[in-house]
Amino acid sequence: MKTPFVILGNPENRRISLFQAALQTQGFAPAHVVSWLEFLRDPATLDLPIDECFFRIDSAGENFEVERALLRLGGGECLSASGIDALLEDRGRILCPRQQHRGFEAALGRIRLPPGWRALNPVADVLELFDKRRTSARYAAAGIPVPESLGEINTVAQLDDAMDAQGVTTVFVKMSAGSSASCLGIYRRPRSFQTTIEVAKTGWYNNLRIQHVRDRGRIEELLSFLLREGAQVERAIPKAKFAGAFFDLRVLCVAGEPAFVVVRQNAHEITNLHLGGHRGDLDALRAEVPPDSWEAAMQSCRKVASLYSALHVGIDLMFEPGYSAHRVLEANAFGDLLPNLTRDGLNVWEWELRALVAPTRDSPCLGALLRP
């Protein structure tokens, strides 16, 4: 009998349905799903009468009640308990990112797995991958090329001073624990800010259209918010263009190896597909990038993946103009939501399952997962 699966996730989310479909095609029984909301209300919901299983943590996002529960667990620094109770669902609204992430960290800390449960993405890996400041420093120390960090910056005055001292005119300001380009900004001196944040009468929102802000007071207001909530600030490295558009790559490493690559393109340098980007032609790009440059980039992805025991890690990587250099932009704990993508007849989740049951090469990741 094949080892069963248990998933901690939002049952209504397509991440769960896509993984369940993969289990079916690969001959596994459906996974037992513990909802994030049930777990946040009572961690004992993970105390299941299962001696051994593969345990997968999936995203807690895209569920308003889960967001409220995480805000409660994160303490009242920004929103009090009564303020959280009074909230109404308002899609895309930015509430208190740091408080919510503290709740997520506290929730992960409540996970206690029995000896026979083998985590496909261990809590320690998920925690690190949700800290862009920590990962940037770790990758740089490991010799993996990344955009240069400007260091710890908490105020706009500190940011301007650091840019002056380091001769930098443009920086990316990323919410350290953010995902899907939420609360992202590109600050260009002297007075330009591109961001996913929309300021509206009813609040601040993550917008699918990039906002262009030129009012100095509003720029300082937005930057102050991002820096106060905790942000990774790094030098903006010019991205290469392909087929007339900027591009970067989402590289999904499975069992330590680059398994799927998505080319993400846009007219501007924020290439996320849900922000107006589109998938580029991978074969045409491979034909244009020198083989040595491509292999060097994939080797950087392998190095990133080797730092974790997670079965999969989603890595965002860019080439500089001319393709002679590359940078790892960040890595993602839940970076395998890549629908409509196949390799050798298998989709992303089927490939992950095949790697679990039929490894084709030695892998420290698989060795850790499959060890009795």
C-alpha positions in Angstrom: 0.0 0.0 0.0 1.4 3.4 -1.0 2.2 5.9 1.8 -0.8 8.2 2.4 -0.7 12.0 2.2 -1.9 14.7 4.6 -2.2 18.3 3.5 -2.5 21.4 5.6 -4.2 23.9 3.3 -7.4 25.7 2.2 -9.7 22.9 0.9 -11.5 25.2 -1.6 -8.3 26.3 -3.2 -7.2 25.1 -6.6 -3.8 24.2 -5.1 -5.5 21.4 -3.2 -7.7 20.2 -6.1 -4.7 20.1 -8.5 -2.6 18.1 -6.1 -5.5 15.7 -5.4 -5.9 15.2 -9.1 -2.2 14.3 -9.4 -2.6 11.8 -6.6 -5.4 10.1 -8.4 -3.5 9.9 -11.7 -0.4 8.5 -9.9 -2.4 5.8 -8.1 -2.5 7.3 -4.6 -5.5 7.6 -2.4 -6.9 11.1 -2.0 -5.0 13.1 0.6 -6.6 13.9 4.0 -6.9 17.7 4.0 -6.8 19.6 7.3 -8.0 23.1 6.7 -5.9 26.0 7.9 -9.0 27.5 9.5 -9.6 24.3 11.6 -6.0 24.1 12.5 -5.8 27.7 13.6 -8.8 27.2 15.8 -7.5 23.9 17.2 -4.0 22.5 16.4 -5.2 19.1 17.6 -6.9 18.7 14.3 -3.5 17.4 13.1 -3.6 14.7 15.7 -4.7 12.0 13.2 -4.6 8.2 13.7 -2.1 7.8 10.9 1.2 6.1 11.7 3.1 7.4 8.7 2.4 9.7 5.8 3.8 12.4 3.6 2.8 15.7 5.0 2.5 18.8 2.8 2.0 22.4 4.0 0.2 24.4 1.4 -0.5 28.2 1.1 -2.8 29.8 3.7 -3.6 32.6 1.3 -6.8 33.5 -0.6 -9.2 32.9 2.4 -10.5 35.8 4.3 -11.4 33.9 7.5 -7.9 32.4 7.6 -6.5 35.9 7.2 -8.5 37.1 10.1 -7.4 34.1 12.2 -3.7 34.8 11.4 -4.2 38.5 12.3 -5.6 37.4 15.7 -2.7 35.0 16.3 -0.2 37.7 15.3 -1.1 40.0 18.2 -2.6 43.4 18.3 0.3 45.6 17.2 -1.7 47.0 14.2 -5.2 45.6 14.6 -6.9 44.8 17.9 -9.1 41.8 18.5 -12.2 44.0 18.2 -10.9 45.6 15.0 -10.3 42.2 13.5 -13.8 41.1 14.5 -15.2 44.1 12.7 -13.4 43.5 9.5 -15.5 42.7 6.3 -14.0 40.9 3.4 -12.6 43.4 0.9 -10.7 41.6 -1.8 -7.1 42.8 -2.2 -7.1 45.2 0.7 -3.8 45.5 2.6 -4.4 45.1 6.3 -1.4 44.5 8.5 1.2 42.4 6.7 3.6 42.1 9.5 1.0 41.1 12.1 -0.5 38.6 9.7 2.9 37.1 9.0 3.7 36.8 12.7 0.5 34.9 13.0 1.6 32.6 10.2 4.9 32.0 11.9 3.2 31.3 15.2 0.9 28.8 13.4 3.8 27.0 11.8 5.4 26.8 15.3 2.4 24.8 16.5 2.9 22.0 14.0 4.1 18.8 15.8 4.6 15.8 13.5 4.8 12.2 14.7 8.0 10.3 13.9 6.5 8.5 10.9 5.3 11.7 9.2 7.7 12.9 6.6 7.4 16.6 5.7 7.6 17.4 2.0 8.3 21.0 3.0 9.6 21.2 6.6 8.5 24.1 8.8 12.1 25.5 9.0 12.3 25.7 5.2 8.9 27.5 4.9 9.9 30.0 7.6 13.2 30.9 5.9 11.7 31.1 2.4 9.2 33.7 3.7 12.0 36.0 4.8 13.6 37.7 1.8 16.2 39.5 3.9 17.4 36.2 5.4 17.5 34.3 2.1 19.3 37.1 0.2 22.0 37.1 2.8 22.3 33.3 2.9 22.5 33.0 -0.8 25.1 35.7 -1.1 27.2 34.0 1.6 26.9 30.7 -0.4 28.3 32.4 -3.5 25.0 32.5 -5.3 24.6 35.7 -7.3 21.8 37.9 -6.0 21.0 41.7 -6.3 23.0 43.6 -3.8 21.2 44.4 -0.6 21.4 47.9 0.8 21.3 46.5 4.3 18.8 47.0 7.2 16.7 50.1 6.4 13.8 51.3 8.5 13.1 54.8 7.4 13.0 56.8 4.1 15.9 59.0 5.4 18.0 55.9 5.9 17.1 54.7 2.4 18.1 57.9 0.8 21.4 58.0 2.7 22.2 54.4 1.8 21.4 55.1 -1.9 23.7 58.1 -1.8 26.5 56.2 -0.1 26.3 53.2 -2.5 25.8 55.3 -5.6 22.4 53.6 -6.3 19.6 55.4 -8.2 17.0 52.7 -8.4 16.0 50.0 -5.8 13.4 47.3 -5.4 11.6 47.5 -2.1 10.0 44.1 -1.3 7.9 43.2 1.6 10.2 40.7 3.3 7.4 38.2 3.9 5.4 39.1 0.8 4.5 36.8 -2.1 3.0 37.3 -5.5 4.5 40.8 -5.8 2.2 42.0 -3.0 3.3 45.4 -1.6 6.2 45.6 -4.1 7.8 48.9 -5.2 10.5 50.2 -7.5 11.9 53.5 -6.2 13.8 55.7 -8.7 15.4 58.8 -7.6 14.7 61.7 -7.6 10.9 61.1 -7.6 9.4 58.1 -9.1 7.7 55.0 -7.6 6.2 52.0 -9.4 4.2 49.8 -7.1 1.4 47.2 -6.8 -0.1 49.3 -4.0 -3.2 51.4 -4.9 -4.3 54.1 -2.5 -8.1 54.4 -2.5 -10.6 56.1 -0.3 -11.6 52.9 1.4 -8.0 51.8 2.1 -4.8 50.5 0.4 -5.0 47.6 -2.0 -2.8 45.3 -4.0 -3.8 46.1 -7.5 -3.3 44.0 -10.6 -2.3 47.2 -12.5 1.0 48.8 -11.7 0.6 52.2 -10.1 2.9 55.1 -11.0 3.4 57.6 -8.2 5.3 60.8 -8.6 4.1 62.9 -5.7 7.0 63.1 -3.2 4.7 63.1 -0.1 2.8 60.0 -1.3 6.0 58.2 -2.2 7.4 58.8 1.3 4.1 57.6 2.8 4.2 54.3 0.8 7.9 53.8 1.4 7.5 54.5 5.1 4.8 51.8 5.3 6.9 49.2 3.5 10.0 49.8 5.6 8.0 49.9 8.8 6.4 46.5 8.0 9.8 45.0 7.2 11.3 45.1 3.7 14.2 43.8 1.6 15.8 46.7 -0.2 18.1 45.8 -3.0 19.8 47.4 -6.0 17.6 47.2 -9.1 19.6 45.2 -11.7 18.6 45.8 -15.3 16.9 42.8 -16.8 17.6 41.3 -20.2 14.9 41.6 -22.9 13.7 38.7 -25.1 11.3 39.1 -28.0 11.0 42.8 -27.2 10.0 42.4 -23.6 11.7 42.2 -20.2 11.8 38.7 -18.8 12.7 36.6 -15.8 12.3 32.9 -15.0 10.4 30.9 -12.5 12.5 27.7 -12.1 10.8 24.9 -10.1 13.4 22.6 -8.6 12.1 19.2 -7.6 14.3 16.9 -5.6 17.1 19.4 -6.1 17.0 19.5 -9.9 15.5 22.2 -12.2 12.4 20.4 -13.4 10.2 23.1 -14.9 11.0 26.6 -16.2 8.5 29.3 -17.0 9.5 32.4 -19.0 7.7 35.5 -17.6 7.6 38.6 -19.8 6.2 42.1 -19.5 6.7 45.5 -21.0 8.0 46.6 -17.6 10.3 44.9 -15.2 7.6 43.5 -12.9 6.9 40.3 -14.8 4.5 38.4 -12.6 1.9 36.8 -14.8 -1.1 38.0 -12.7 0.2 41.6 -13.1 -0.2 41.6 -16.9 2.8 39.5 -17.7 2.7 36.6 -20.2 4.5 33.3 -20.7 7.3 33.5 -23.2 8.6 30.8 -25.5 11.1 28.7 -23.5 12.5 26.9 -26.5 13.2 30.1 -28.4 14.8 31.6 -25.3 17.0 28.6 -24.9 18.1 28.9 -28.5 19.2 32.5 -27.8 20.9 32.2 -24.4 24.5 30.8 -24.7 24.5 27.2 -23.2 27.2 28.0 -20.7 25.2 31.0 -19.4 22.0 28.8 -19.1 23.8 26.0 -17.3 25.4 28.5 -14.9 21.9 29.9 -14.1 20.5 26.4 -13.5 23.5 25.6 -11.3 22.6 28.5 -9.1 19.1 27.1 -8.8 20.6 23.8 -7.8 22.6 25.5 -5.1 19.6 27.3 -3.8 17.6 24.0 -3.7 20.5 22.2 -1.9 20.1 24.5 1.0 16.7 23.0 1.8 15.3 19.6 2.4 11.9 20.5 0.8 10.8 18.4 -2.1 10.2 21.5 -4.3 11.4 25.1 -4.2 10.3 27.8 -6.7 13.1 30.1 -7.7 12.8 33.4 -9.5 15.9 34.2 -11.6 16.9 36.9 -14.1 19.5 37.4 -16.7 21.2 40.7 -17.2 21.4 42.2 -20.7 23.6 40.1 -23.0 22.9 37.0 -20.9 26.5 36.9 -19.6 25.3 37.2 -15.9 22.3 36.1 -13.9 20.9 36.8 -10.4 18.6 34.8 -8.2 15.9 37.2 -7.2 14.2 35.1 -4.5 12.9 31.6 -3.7 9.4 30.5 -2.8 8.0 27.9 -0.4 4.8 27.5 -2.4 6.2 28.2 -5.9 4.7 25.1 -7.7 1.4 26.6 -8.7 2.2 26.3 -12.4 -0.9 25.0 -14.2 -1.0 23.9 -17.8 2.7 22.9 -17.8 3.9 19.4 -18.6 7.2 17.5 -18.9 7.3 14.0 -20.4 3.6 13.8 -20.1 3.5 14.8 -16.4 2.3 18.0 -14.9 4.1 19.7 -12.0 2.4 17.8 -9.2 2.6 14.5 -11.0 6.3 15.1 -11.5 6.7 15.8 -7.7 5.0 12.5 -6.9 7.0 10.6 -9.4 10.2 12.0 -7.8 9.0 10.7 -4.4 8.3 7.2 -5.5 10.7 6.7 -8.3 13.8 8.8 -7.9 16.1 8.7 -10.9 19.3 10.0 -9.2 20.8 10.4 -5.8 19.3 13.4 -4.0 19.9 14.6 -0.5 16.4 15.9 -0.5 14.9 12.6 -1.3 17.2 10.8 1.1 15.9 12.9 3.9 12.3 12.4 3.0 12.5 8.7 2.4 14.7 7.8 5.4 12.7 5.6 7.8 
